[in-house]
Amino acid sequence: MSQVVPVLFQSWTWLTFVHWRYPIQTVAPFLPTGLEVDSFDGTAWVGMTPFYLCNLRPPFAPAVPWLSGFPETNVRTYVRDRHGDRGIWFFSLDAARLAAVVGARVGYGL
């Protein structure tokens, strides 16, 4: 059974990417079964990405000033699945708007 995922438009401003090298064996135990570290230059990379999310809205609707903008930070690493497809595994997604957090959990299963 496929899941219907709501579509939202958004913009990111004040975006920053900060990355740290870690030995693969340090990061690998934190990944779920079926994912492996996608290494670069023989190491795993863990990134912290703070940004300001703005203009969050559904299609064909205006942004709501208070609800549609807030700071967010995520901590992530780069992975491959059992088929070799690349992706990002989020260790944390932290948003400063409770309504957005609840919406992401209900609508996207985060």
Wavefront OBJ file of the C-alpha trace (Angstrom):
o trace
v 0.000 0.000 0.000
v 1.474 3.354 -0.964
v 1.311 6.374 1.289
v -0.024 9.698 0.046
v 2.461 12.387 1.052
v 1.247 15.986 1.248
v 3.060 18.440 -1.018
v 4.363 21.661 0.494
v 6.301 24.535 -1.018
v 9.092 26.158 0.987
v 12.283 28.187 0.735
v 15.488 27.999 2.753
v 17.499 31.090 3.632
v 20.611 31.641 5.750
v 21.614 28.096 4.850
v 24.903 26.751 6.201
v 26.567 23.366 5.703
v 29.190 22.286 8.242
v 30.749 18.814 7.933
v 33.042 16.681 10.079
v 35.020 13.571 9.117
v 34.507 10.414 11.153
v 35.823 6.886 10.769
v 33.199 4.770 8.998
v 33.074 2.353 11.951
v 32.108 5.250 14.246
v 29.057 6.274 12.201
v 27.875 2.874 10.899
v 26.388 1.603 14.216
v 23.967 4.565 14.249
v 22.394 3.624 10.894
v 19.344 1.397 10.561
v 19.596 -2.068 9.028
v 19.789 -1.867 5.252
v 21.807 1.352 5.121
v 25.567 1.739 4.961
v 27.815 4.767 5.113
v 28.416 6.435 1.750
v 32.048 7.351 2.309
v 34.145 9.970 0.570
v 37.918 9.902 0.674
v 37.716 6.804 2.897
v 35.720 8.433 5.698
v 32.151 9.075 6.761
v 30.903 12.641 6.859
v 28.441 14.004 9.408
v 26.923 17.367 8.628
v 25.042 19.987 10.595
v 22.772 22.188 8.502
v 21.119 25.175 10.162
v 18.804 27.342 8.063
v 15.706 29.501 8.171
v 12.701 27.868 6.528
v 10.309 30.412 5.045
v 7.240 30.600 2.830
v 6.071 27.148 3.929
v 2.676 26.562 2.340
v 0.541 24.085 0.457
v 0.149 24.555 -3.309
v -2.225 27.341 -4.324
v -2.352 28.811 -0.815
v -0.562 31.790 0.681
v 2.073 31.508 3.382
v 0.825 32.243 6.908
v 3.241 34.743 8.482
v 3.772 33.176 11.919
v 3.406 29.530 10.871
v 5.318 29.664 7.585
v 8.760 30.694 8.830
v 11.047 29.337 11.530
v 14.649 28.242 12.169
v 15.528 24.594 11.664
v 18.688 22.540 12.129
v 19.388 19.021 11.006
v 22.255 16.637 11.647
v 22.815 14.077 8.918
v 25.118 11.674 7.150
v 25.323 10.269 3.653
v 24.214 6.679 3.024
v 23.644 3.968 0.430
v 20.872 1.408 0.496
v 21.190 -2.279 -0.362
v 20.805 -1.418 -4.071
v 23.613 1.141 -3.956
v 21.260 4.130 -4.226
v 22.518 7.215 -2.405
v 20.594 9.186 0.167
v 20.751 11.184 3.377
v 20.050 9.780 6.840
v 18.888 12.403 9.331
v 20.009 11.848 12.898
v 17.917 14.826 13.964
v 15.546 17.369 12.456
v 14.960 20.174 14.924
v 12.444 22.907 14.137
v 11.486 25.878 16.293
v 7.756 25.708 15.482
v 5.675 23.069 17.289
v 2.930 23.125 14.636
v 5.512 22.309 11.941
v 6.936 19.462 14.022
v 3.486 17.947 14.593
v 2.619 18.397 10.897
v 5.862 16.683 9.812
v 5.249 13.772 12.158
v 1.647 13.278 11.071
v 2.028 14.081 7.362
v 5.463 12.628 6.652
v 6.061 10.136 9.461
v 9.158 11.985 10.688
l 1 2 3 4 5 6 7 8 9 10 11 12 13 14 15 16 17 18 19 20 21 22 23 24 25 26 27 28 29 30 31 32 33 34 35 36 37 38 39 40 41 42 43 44 45 46 47 48 49 50 51 52 53 54 55 56 57 58 59 60 61 62 63 64 65 66 67 68 69 70 71 72 73 74 75 76 77 78 79 80 81 82 83 84 85 86 87 88 89 90 91 92 93 94 95 96 97 98 99 100 101 102 103 104 105 106 107 108 109 110
